[in-house]
Amino acid sequence: MPDLRITHDDTVAENDKVLIRWTITGTVKKELFGIPASDKPITVVGFDLFRLADGKIVELWQQFGVGSWSS
């Protein structure tokens, strides 16, 4: 994705957890997540949820999905 752009949409923190919601946009030039290479842009949305202990990340959960694309 030569025109890759990552946007940090939100951060939410509570107790020992921090959630970051993000959006990735760009043009797939090689197959990605089963999406064939194309000259059309895609959007991937997701989040990372971190659990912290003693100032360090001790667990990470991540979920993402392709929000839009067309072949």
LUMKOL-819740 format. One record per residue (C-alpha): z, y, x. Coordinates in steps of 0.05 Angstrom, whole numbers, plus 5000, padded with zeros to 4 digits. Layout:
# residues N
ZYX/...
This chain:
# residues 71
500050005000/497550565045/499651094994/506550784981/511551264949/518851084936/522751524888/530251504883/531451604808/538951534799/545451354833/551551124794/558150944827/564350644796/570250314830/567349854884/560149854859/554150314870/547650254832/541150574856/535250584808/528450684840/520950714827/515350504875/508150724864/501950594904/495350234909/495449484925/490449334981/492848604989/495748134937/502848334919/507547974869/501447604843/497648254831/490648224861/488248754910/485249344873/483650084879/488150214819/495350454826/501350044806/508550234788/514449784805/521349964777/527949664798/535049744820/539749544875/547049414858/551849414917/559149194920/563149534975/569449315010/572749655070/566950155074/561649605080/556549285034/559148585019/554448394962/547648614938/543848464874/536748704865/532048664806/525048944799/518748864758/511849144756/512049704705/504549804701/498149574732/491149384712/485948974747/
